[in-house]
Amino acid sequence: MTTSASDTIPEQPSRGALALRRATELLSSMRFAIALLTVICIASVIGTVIKQHETAVNYMNQFGPFWAELFLDLKLNAVYSAWWFLLILAFLVISTTLCIARNAPKFLADIRSYKENIREQSLKAFHHKAEGDLPQPPQAEAQRIGQMLSTGGWKVRLQERDTPAGKGWMVAAKAGTANKLGYIAAHSAIVLICLGGLFDGDLFVRTMTWFGGKTVYSGGGFVSDVKPEHRLPENNPAFRGNLVVAEGTQSSTAILSQSDGVLLQELPFAVELKKFIVEYYSTGMPKLFASEIVIHDKETGAKQDARVEVNHPASYKGVQIYQSSFDDGGSTVKLHAVPMHGGAKGFDIDGTIGGSSEITNGTEKYTLEYTALRVINVENLSPGTSGSAVDVRKVDLGHALSQRLGAADKTVTKRELRNVGPSITYKLRDASGQAREFHNYQLPVDTGDGNRVFLLGVRDKPADNFRYLRLPADDDLSMDGFMRLRAALDDPAARDAAVRRYVAKAVGEGRADLAQQLNESASRALGLFAGLEKVGGKDVRGLQAISDFIETAVPEAERERAADVLLRILNGSLFELNAGAREAAGKKALPENDESHRFLSQAVLALSDVSLYPAPVAFELKDFKQVQASVFQVARAPGQNVVYLGCLFLIIGVFAMLYVRERRLWVWLAPEGAGAHARMALSSNRKTMDADKEFEQLQRKLLTPS
């Protein structure tokens, strides 16, 4: 009989089948899964360190143009919805699933098996082994040992074997086989949690943008003007977005933030905000904010009342409604423009938070953008602290760590937190598009040294702190007194009248020469302070002009005395200038007391600094009507229960693998005379002292003749 080559040479797998097998082995290997987990952990750290879903301008200000552009290209501003993160997550699911598919059948078969076919010689190789002679025949001893093990929680199987000396019996027992179920449960938990993450993440949203004809919207305007290609349907199986609803209004469109814009998610219902409730701690932090809402079903028209608080969401048609934050819902404000530079005039203007107005000073045009209205501002007004406005949505940690010992709330200085009243934040944008941000308080603030001042804040960049100009409040707690003084300083007739009054009080009759000299000095001091002449070739005013004049016109040895004299003359002249301004306004002159001197001292500083104010006018908050808005997070999360199930599996799996010891016990009973010779061995998946003790107990219990 002849044979062909195909009968003798084994068939080689095709190149495609070999590549598929190798790819499957790689995907299901532990090293591949660990590599994926490592990348996911690194990405999660990046997503924690870098704020997610911020505007591109914020990243530009924080990291600079190069790094900001790189972060945006790599989608590090939206790590958990980035395509590469979802791809890694999908590969981890595939890898873990293949690993379970490869090993689970083996584990299940091992769980069902008693391994009773083990050879007698193999028992000698175990670490835990023992021998002994028993008085009864093998069958009787096997039944006795099996019964004792069964009552001890072991699962037992008896096997009869033929030997040259007669019938022998193998007792095979097992316990703790749930340890291998723990492996399956833990790996299944990873699959379930990752699947839940994919379902509840942006997987479905990405699918609709890739294959459903939906595109991200990056423009502005009203929600109602956004086209259908930027809107996701109501039956979207998974989404998570924000819903902003002002008091007395309703909304049914959520905003889903994407790395390059937004998508609009239509809801099967509309949420109406009846009332927003907020309560504050003494620090200005909110201790409770809640929303009383009405849910309007679009399909049936049914209404359902609900109350949404933090950690107490409402649910309707599978959509969870969480209380996320709160915002301004379009509060209206009445502002008064206070002229800060010569030539500007005051005027009143009305606006809405979130809106803007066009204003002009005749030569320049500005856009006034109403940014925010804060009804509560908490300041640390303890002595020795400058204080800064505390946003009620943030925690203020304005104390140096070097002053801390022990608990985090301990401090070497006593904090005096006080609500200083409402404030308005706005931006002035010039014709070139450059904007500065301003933050002005409505009420004067008591700085703790007896002065009451109006704080006018300004900053050039959002990342900077506000710098405050302090204008003294008059006896009517308004800015009018300071503005009258400032206007009088720019009026030549008012300055001359103030000088004459000052000289008349300071110099008695009969000293015309001294009066003339003091008149010239007082006129020079007021002129320098008002910026009427150049000093050292520069246009300066205020205390800087006085300082520059002394340095250029007075010898160094006499500067200190000259400065003291000139400042006393300036203060006296300004006091009379203020008295004349008050009389012109129909008010009594200020008495010469400490309160008046504090007002004048602060006014001197403010008059000196007001020329540096970077805007022609400052807007004073006169009145407002607050409208609150509630920010809800709405989510349809089908993977939530899957994640919960995965967490349950993970707990079960970890406990099973860590605290359940798999043990297998074999007792071979060979006939020997009228009795039996026993050989026992024990195996355990972990070498522990408990295993040693258990084997000693089993040896005494099973191999000791009764």
C-alpha positions in Angstrom: 0.0 0.0 0.0 1.4 3.4 -0.9 1.0 6.6 1.0 0.9 10.2 -0.3 2.6 13.2 1.1 -0.7 14.4 2.5 -0.9 11.3 4.6 2.4 11.8 6.3 2.9 15.6 6.5 0.5 17.5 8.9 -1.6 20.2 7.4 -0.1 23.7 8.0 -2.6 26.5 9.0 -3.0 29.3 6.5 -1.1 32.5 7.0 -4.4 34.4 7.7 -5.5 31.8 10.3 -2.1 32.0 12.0 -2.2 35.8 12.1 -5.7 35.7 13.5 -4.7 33.2 16.2 -1.7 35.3 17.2 -3.8 38.4 17.3 -6.3 36.7 19.5 -3.6 35.4 21.8 -2.2 39.0 22.1 -5.5 40.6 22.8 -6.4 38.0 25.4 -3.0 38.1 27.1 -2.6 39.6 30.6 0.3 41.9 29.5 -1.9 43.5 26.8 -4.7 44.1 29.4 -2.3 45.6 31.9 -0.9 47.9 29.2 -4.4 49.1 28.4 -5.2 49.6 32.1 -1.9 51.6 32.5 -2.8 53.9 29.6 -6.4 54.4 31.0 -4.9 55.3 34.4 -2.6 57.8 32.9 -5.4 59.3 30.9 -7.6 59.5 34.0 -4.8 61.4 35.9 -4.5 63.8 33.0 -8.3 64.3 33.0 -8.2 65.0 36.8 -5.3 67.5 36.6 -6.5 69.4 33.5 -9.9 70.9 33.9 -12.3 69.4 31.4 -14.6 71.1 28.9 -13.2 74.6 29.5 -13.1 77.2 26.8 -10.1 77.4 24.5 -9.3 80.9 25.9 -8.9 79.5 29.5 -6.4 76.9 28.3 -4.6 79.6 26.3 -4.3 81.8 29.4 -3.2 79.0 31.7 -0.8 77.0 29.5 0.2 79.4 26.6 -0.5 79.1 22.9 1.7 76.1 22.1 0.6 73.8 24.9 -3.0 74.9 24.6 -3.1 74.0 20.9 -1.4 70.7 21.6 -3.9 69.8 24.4 -6.8 70.7 22.2 -5.4 68.6 19.3 -5.0 65.6 21.6 -8.5 66.2 23.1 -7.0 66.4 26.6 -9.6 69.0 27.4 -12.2 66.2 27.0 -10.3 63.1 27.9 -13.2 60.8 28.8 -15.0 61.5 25.5 -12.0 61.5 23.3 -12.0 59.0 20.4 -8.7 57.4 21.5 -10.0 57.0 25.1 -13.1 55.2 23.9 -11.0 53.1 21.6 -8.8 52.0 24.4 -11.8 51.3 26.6 -13.3 49.2 23.8 -10.0 47.2 23.3 -10.0 46.6 27.1 -13.5 45.1 26.9 -12.4 42.9 24.0 -9.2 41.8 25.7 -10.9 40.9 29.0 -13.8 39.2 27.2 -11.4 37.0 25.2 -9.5 36.3 28.4 -12.7 35.1 30.1 -13.7 33.1 27.0 -10.3 31.3 27.0 -10.0 30.5 30.7 -13.6 30.3 32.0 -14.3 26.9 30.5 -11.1 25.5 32.0 -12.0 27.0 35.4 -15.6 25.7 35.3 -14.3 22.2 34.3 -11.8 22.4 37.1 -14.5 23.4 39.6 -16.7 20.4 38.6 -13.7 18.0 38.7 -12.7 16.1 41.8 -9.5 14.9 40.2 -10.0 11.4 41.7 -7.9 9.8 39.0 -4.7 11.0 40.5 -2.0 8.3 40.9 -0.9 7.0 44.2 2.8 7.9 43.4 1.8 11.5 42.7 0.6 12.0 46.3 4.2 11.6 47.5 5.2 14.8 45.7 2.9 17.1 47.7 4.2 19.4 50.4 1.4 18.3 52.8 1.4 14.5 52.9 1.0 11.8 55.5 0.6 8.0 55.9 -1.0 5.8 58.4 -2.5 2.3 59.1 -6.2 2.0 59.7 -8.0 -1.1 61.3 -11.0 -1.4 58.9 -11.0 -2.5 55.3 -10.5 0.2 52.6 -14.2 0.5 51.7 -15.3 1.0 55.3 -12.6 3.5 56.0 -13.4 5.3 52.7 -17.0 5.7 53.8 -15.9 6.8 57.2 -13.5 9.4 55.9 -15.9 10.6 53.3 -18.7 11.1 55.9 -16.4 13.0 58.2 -15.2 15.3 55.3 -18.8 15.9 54.2 -19.8 17.1 57.7 -16.8 19.4 57.6 -18.0 21.2 54.5 -16.0 19.3 51.9 -17.5 17.9 48.7 -16.4 14.3 48.4 -16.3 11.6 45.7 -15.2 8.0 46.3 -13.6 5.9 43.6 -12.9 2.1 43.7 -9.8 0.8 42.1 -8.4 -2.7 41.5 -4.9 -3.4 42.9 -2.8 -6.6 43.0 -3.7 -6.8 46.8 -7.4 -6.4 46.2 -9.9 -3.5 46.1 -8.5 -0.1 46.9 -10.4 3.2 47.4 -9.6 6.8 46.5 -11.3 9.5 48.5 -11.2 12.8 46.6 -12.5 16.0 48.3 -12.5 19.6 47.5 -13.4 22.9 49.2 -13.2 26.6 48.3 -13.5 26.1 44.6 -15.4 29.5 44.6 -11.9 31.0 44.4 -11.9 30.4 40.7 -15.4 31.9 40.4 -13.9 35.0 42.0 -11.5 35.2 39.0 -14.4 35.0 36.6 -16.4 37.5 38.6 -13.6 40.0 38.8 -12.8 39.9 35.1 -16.5 40.0 34.2 -16.7 43.1 36.5 -14.1 44.9 34.4 -16.0 44.1 31.2 -19.3 45.3 32.8 -17.9 48.5 34.2 -16.2 49.3 30.9 -19.4 48.6 29.0 -21.3 50.8 31.4 -18.7 53.5 30.9 -19.0 53.2 27.1 -22.8 53.3 27.3 -23.0 56.3 29.6 -20.1 58.1 27.9 -20.2 59.8 24.6 -20.3 56.5 22.6 -23.8 57.0 21.3 -23.3 60.8 20.9 -20.2 60.1 18.9 -22.0 57.5 16.8 -24.7 60.0 15.9 -22.1 62.6 14.9 -20.1 60.1 12.8 -22.9 58.1 11.2 -26.1 60.0 12.0 -25.5 63.2 10.1 -25.2 65.3 13.3 -22.5 68.0 13.7 -21.2 70.0 16.6 -22.3 73.6 16.8 -19.6 76.2 17.6 -21.5 79.4 17.1 -23.6 81.6 19.4 -27.1 83.0 19.5 -30.3 81.7 20.9 -31.0 78.0 21.3 -34.2 78.3 19.2 -32.1 79.4 16.2 -29.8 76.3 16.2 -30.5 74.1 13.1 -31.7 70.5 13.4 -28.3 69.0 12.3 -27.0 70.1 15.7 -29.8 68.6 17.7 -30.0 65.0 19.0 -33.4 63.3 19.0 -35.4 62.5 22.1 -34.8 58.8 21.8 -31.0 59.1 22.2 -30.3 56.2 24.5 -27.5 57.8 26.5 -26.5 61.4 27.2 -25.4 63.8 29.9 -25.8 67.5 29.6 -26.8 70.8 31.4 -30.1 72.4 31.4 -30.4 76.1 32.5 -33.8 77.2 33.6 -34.6 80.7 34.9 -37.4 81.3 37.4 -40.8 81.5 35.8 -39.6 79.9 32.5 -39.3 76.4 31.2 -36.8 74.6 28.9 -36.7 71.3 27.1 -33.3 71.4 25.5 -30.1 70.3 27.2 -26.6 71.4 26.2 -24.0 68.7 25.7 -20.5 70.2 25.9 -18.0 68.8 23.3 -14.4 69.6 22.8 -15.0 71.7 19.8 -18.5 73.1 20.6 -21.9 71.9 21.8 -24.7 69.6 20.8 -28.3 70.2 21.8 -30.3 67.3 23.3 -34.1 67.4 23.0 -35.8 66.1 26.1 -39.2 64.3 26.1 -40.4 66.8 28.6 -39.9 70.5 29.6 -38.7 71.6 33.0 -40.3 74.7 34.5 -38.6 76.4 37.5 -41.2 77.7 39.9 -38.8 78.8 42.7 -35.1 78.6 43.4 -34.1 78.3 47.1 -30.6 79.0 48.4 -29.4 79.3 52.0 -25.9 80.4 53.0 -23.4 79.8 55.8 -21.8 82.8 57.5 -18.8 82.4 55.2 -21.0 83.0 52.2 -20.8 79.4 51.0 -24.2 78.0 50.1 -25.4 75.3 52.5 -28.5 74.5 50.6 -29.8 75.2 47.1 -32.8 73.5 45.7 -35.3 73.9 42.9 -39.1 73.5 43.0 -39.9 72.4 39.4 -42.9 71.3 37.3 -42.2 68.6 34.6 -44.4 69.0 31.5 -44.7 65.9 29.4 -44.6 66.8 25.7 -46.5 63.8 24.5 -49.4 63.7 27.0 -49.3 67.2 28.4 -49.3 65.8 32.0 -47.7 67.8 34.7 -45.7 66.5 37.7 -44.4 68.6 40.6 -40.9 67.8 42.0 -38.2 69.2 44.2 -34.6 68.8 43.2 -31.8 69.1 45.7 -28.1 68.2 45.7 -27.9 64.4 46.0 -31.7 64.2 45.7 -32.5 64.1 42.0 -35.8 63.7 40.3 -36.5 61.1 37.6 -38.9 61.1 34.7 -39.1 58.7 31.7 -35.7 57.3 32.4 -34.0 60.7 32.6 -32.4 61.7 35.9 -32.6 65.5 36.8 -29.8 66.5 39.2 -29.3 69.9 40.9 -25.9 70.9 39.6 -25.5 74.6 40.3 -27.2 78.0 40.0 -26.7 81.0 37.9 -28.2 84.4 37.0 -31.4 84.1 35.1 -31.4 87.5 33.4 -31.4 89.9 36.4 -32.0 93.6 35.4 -29.8 96.3 36.8 -29.8 100.1 36.9 -26.4 101.6 36.7 -25.1 105.2 37.0 -21.9 106.2 35.1 -19.5 108.0 37.4 -17.0 110.2 35.5 -13.5 109.3 36.3 -11.6 111.5 33.9 -12.0 115.2 33.0 -14.7 115.9 30.4 -16.7 112.7 31.0 -20.3 113.1 32.1 -22.5 111.0 34.2 -25.5 109.2 32.9 -27.9 106.4 33.8 -28.3 103.1 31.9 -30.4 100.0 32.3 -29.2 96.5 31.4 -29.7 92.8 31.7 -27.1 90.3 33.0 -25.8 88.5 30.0 -26.6 91.3 27.7 -24.7 94.4 26.5 -25.1 98.0 25.6 -23.3 100.4 23.2 -21.9 103.6 24.9 -19.7 106.4 23.7 -17.9 109.4 25.2 -18.0 111.3 21.9 -14.7 110.2 20.5 -14.5 106.5 21.5 -17.1 103.8 21.4 -17.3 101.0 24.0 -19.4 97.9 24.5 -20.7 97.5 28.0 -21.2 93.8 28.8 -23.2 93.0 31.9 -21.3 89.9 33.3 -22.6 89.1 36.7 -24.7 90.3 39.7 -23.7 89.1 43.1 -26.3 89.8 45.8 -24.0 88.3 48.6 -20.3 89.1 48.9 -18.4 87.9 52.0 -15.2 89.7 52.9 -12.6 88.9 55.6 -12.5 92.3 57.3 -10.3 91.4 60.2 -7.5 93.9 61.0 -4.4 93.5 59.0 -6.0 91.8 56.0 -6.7 93.4 52.8 -9.5 91.0 51.9 -10.9 90.1 48.5 -14.4 89.3 47.4 -15.4 85.8 48.0 -17.4 84.2 45.3 -20.2 82.3 47.0 -19.7 79.4 44.6 -16.2 78.8 45.7 -14.2 78.1 48.9 -12.0 80.9 50.1 -8.6 79.7 51.4 -7.0 83.1 51.7 -4.6 82.3 54.6 -1.0 81.4 54.2 -0.1 77.8 54.9 2.8 78.9 57.0 0.4 80.3 59.5 -1.2 76.8 60.0 -0.6 74.3 62.7 -2.8 71.4 63.4 -6.3 71.5 61.9 -6.8 73.1 58.5 -9.2 75.7 60.0 -6.8 77.0 62.6 -5.3 80.4 62.1 -3.2 82.8 64.1 -5.5 85.7 63.3 -9.2 86.0 63.9 -11.3 86.2 60.8 -14.1 88.6 60.7 -16.3 87.5 57.8 -19.0 90.0 56.8 -21.5 90.3 54.0 -20.7 93.6 52.3 -23.7 93.6 50.0 -24.4 93.4 46.3 -21.9 94.0 43.5 -21.9 94.3 39.8 -19.3 92.8 37.4 -19.1 94.1 33.9 -16.7 94.4 30.9 -15.8 97.4 28.9 -14.8 96.4 25.4 -13.2 99.0 23.1 -13.5 99.2 19.3 -10.6 96.9 18.8 -12.2 94.1 20.8 -9.9 94.5 23.9 -11.8 94.3 27.2 -11.2 95.0 30.8 -13.3 93.5 33.6 -14.6 95.6 36.4 -16.1 94.7 39.8 -17.9 97.4 41.8 -19.7 97.2 45.1 -23.0 98.9 45.6 -22.5 99.8 49.2 -19.5 101.4 51.0 -17.3 99.0 52.9 -16.1 99.6 56.4 -12.4 98.8 56.2 -12.1 98.5 60.0 -10.1 101.7 60.6 -13.2 104.0 60.6 -13.1 104.6 56.8 -16.1 103.8 54.6 -15.0 103.4 51.0 -16.5 102.3 47.7 -14.5 99.6 46.1 -14.0 99.8 42.4 -12.2 96.8 41.1 -10.5 96.3 37.7 -8.4 93.6 36.1 -6.9 93.1 32.6 -7.1 89.3 32.4 -9.5 86.7 33.9 -6.6 85.0 35.6 -5.5 88.2 37.5 -6.8 89.4 40.8 -8.9 92.5 41.0 -7.1 95.8 41.9 -9.4 98.1 43.8 -9.7 101.9 43.8 -11.1 103.1 47.1 -13.3 106.1 47.0 -14.4 107.6 50.3 -18.1 107.7 51.2 -19.5 111.0 52.4 -21.8 111.6 55.3 -24.7 110.5 53.1 -22.9 107.2 52.4 -22.6 108.1 48.7 -19.9 109.0 46.2 -21.3 112.4 45.6 -19.1 114.1 48.2 -15.9 112.8 46.6 -17.2 113.6 43.1 -18.0 117.2 44.1 -14.4 117.5 45.5 -12.9 116.1 42.4 -14.9 118.5 40.2 -13.9 121.5 42.4 -10.3 120.5 42.0 -10.6 120.9 38.3 -12.4 124.2 38.6 -9.9 127.3 38.7 -12.4 129.5 40.4 -13.1 126.9 43.2 -9.4 126.5 43.7 -8.8 130.2 44.0 -11.6 130.5 46.5 -10.3 127.6 48.6 -6.8 129.2 48.7 -8.2 132.5 49.9 -10.3 130.8 52.6 -7.3 128.8 53.7 -4.9 131.8 53.8 -7.5 133.8 55.7 -7.8 131.2 58.4 -4.0 130.5 58.6 -2.7 134.1 58.6 -3.9 136.8 60.8 -4.6 140.4 59.8 -1.6 142.8 59.2 0.7 140.1 57.7 0.1 140.8 54.0 3.6 139.6 53.0 3.1 136.3 54.7 -0.4 135.9 53.3 0.9 136.6 49.8 3.6 134.0 50.2 1.2 131.4 51.6 -1.3 132.2 48.8 1.4 131.4 46.2 2.4 128.2 48.0 -1.2 127.0 48.4 -2.0 127.8 44.7 1.1 126.0 43.6 0.3 122.9 45.8 -3.3 122.7 44.5 -2.1 123.2 40.9 0.5 120.5 41.2 -2.0 118.1 42.8 -4.5 118.9 40.0 -1.9 118.2 37.3 -1.9 121.8 35.9 1.9 121.8 35.2 4.5 119.4 34.0 7.1 118.2 36.5 10.4 117.1 35.1 8.8 117.2 31.6 6.1 114.7 32.5 2.3 115.2 32.9 1.6 113.9 36.4 -0.9 114.8 39.1 -1.8 113.8 42.7 0.8 112.9 45.3 3.2 111.7 42.5 3.3 115.3 41.2 4.1 116.6 44.7 6.8 114.0 45.2 8.4 114.7 41.8 8.3 118.5 42.4 10.1 118.2 45.7 12.8 115.9 44.2 13.5 118.3 41.4 13.1 121.7 43.1 14.2 121.2 46.7 17.7 120.2 47.8 18.0 116.8 49.3 18.8 118.0 52.8 15.6 120.1 52.9 13.2 117.7 51.2 11.7 116.1 54.4 10.9 119.5 55.9 9.6 120.8 52.6 7.4 117.8 52.1 5.9 118.2 55.5 5.1 121.8 55.0 3.7 121.3 51.5 1.5 118.4 52.5 0.0 120.5 55.4 -0.7 123.3 53.0 -2.3 120.9 50.5 -4.5 119.2 53.2 -5.7 122.6 54.5 -6.4 123.8 51.0 -8.3 120.6 50.1 -10.3 120.9 53.3 -11.4 124.4 52.3 -12.0 123.2 48.7 -14.3 120.5 50.0 -16.1 123.1 52.2 -16.7 125.3 49.2 -18.0 122.4 47.1 -20.4 121.4 49.9 -21.7 125.0 50.3 -22.3 125.2 46.5 -24.4 122.0 46.8 -26.4 123.5 49.7 -24.7 121.4 52.4 -22.9 122.5 55.5 -19.1 122.3 55.7 -17.6 119.4 57.5 -16.6 120.0 61.1 -13.0 119.7 61.9 -13.0 116.3 63.7 -11.5 112.9 63.2 -14.2 111.7 60.9 -13.7 114.6 58.6 -10.0 114.2 58.6 -10.4 110.5 57.7 -12.6 111.4 54.8 -10.1 114.0 53.5 -7.1 111.6 54.0 -8.8 108.9 51.9 -10.0 111.5 49.4 -6.4 112.7 48.9 -5.3 109.1 48.1 -8.3 108.5 45.9 -7.8 111.8 44.0 -4.1 110.8 43.5 -5.1 107.4 42.1 -8.2 108.2 40.1 -6.2 109.4 37.1 -4.8 105.9 36.8 -8.3 104.4 36.4 -8.3 102.7 33.0 -11.8 103.8 31.9 -13.5 107.2 31.4 -16.4 106.1 33.7 -17.1 103.7 36.5 -20.6 102.2 36.7 -22.2 102.4 40.1 -25.0 99.8 40.9 -28.1 101.8 41.9 -30.8 99.2 41.8 -31.5 95.7 40.6 -34.1 93.0 40.2 -32.6 89.6 40.7 -33.8 86.6 38.7 -32.3 83.3 39.7 -31.6 80.4 37.3 -31.1 76.8 38.2 -28.5 74.7 36.4 -29.6 71.1 36.2 -27.7 68.1 34.9 -29.9 65.8 33.0 -28.7 62.3 32.2 -30.1 59.1 30.6 -27.7 56.5 31.8 -28.6 52.9 30.6 -25.1 51.7 31.7 -25.7 52.8 35.3 -27.2 49.5 36.4 -24.6 47.7 34.4 -21.9 49.5 36.3 -23.6 48.7 39.6 -23.7 45.0 38.6 -20.1 45.2 37.7 -19.2 46.7 41.1 -21.1 43.9 42.8 -19.2 41.3 40.7 -15.9 43.1 41.5 -16.6 43.0 45.3 -17.6 39.3 45.1 -14.6 38.5 42.9 -12.0 40.3 45.0 -13.3 38.8 48.3 -13.4 35.3 46.7 -9.9 35.5 45.4 -8.4 37.0 48.6 -10.4 35.3 51.3 -11.5 31.9 49.8 -8.7 29.3 49.8 -9.1 26.5 47.3 -8.1 23.1 48.9 -8.1 19.6 47.5 -7.6 16.5 49.6 -6.9 12.9 48.5 -6.8 9.9 50.7 -5.7 6.6 49.0 -6.7 3.5 50.9 -4.9 0.3 49.9 -5.8 -3.1 51.4 -3.2 -4.3 54.0 -4.1 -7.5 55.9 -7.4 -7.1 57.6 -7.2 -3.3 57.6 -6.0 -0.6 55.2 -2.9 1.5 54.6 -3.8 5.2 54.0 -1.8 7.8 52.1 -3.1 11.4 52.4 -2.1 14.6 50.6 -3.4 18.2 50.6 -3.0 21.0 48.1 -3.9 24.6 48.5 -3.7 27.6 46.2 -1.9 29.6 48.8 0.8 28.5 51.3 -0.3 29.8 54.6 -0.1 28.9 58.3 -3.8 28.1 58.2 -3.2 25.4 55.6 -0.5 23.9 57.9 -2.9 23.8 60.8 -5.8 22.5 58.8 -3.6 19.6 57.5 -2.5 18.7 61.0 -6.2 18.6 62.1 -7.2 16.5 59.2 -4.3 14.1 59.8 -5.3 13.5 63.4 -9.0 13.3 62.5 -8.8 11.0 59.5 -5.7 8.9 60.0 -6.0 8.2 63.7 -7.6 4.8 64.4 -10.8 5.1 66.3 
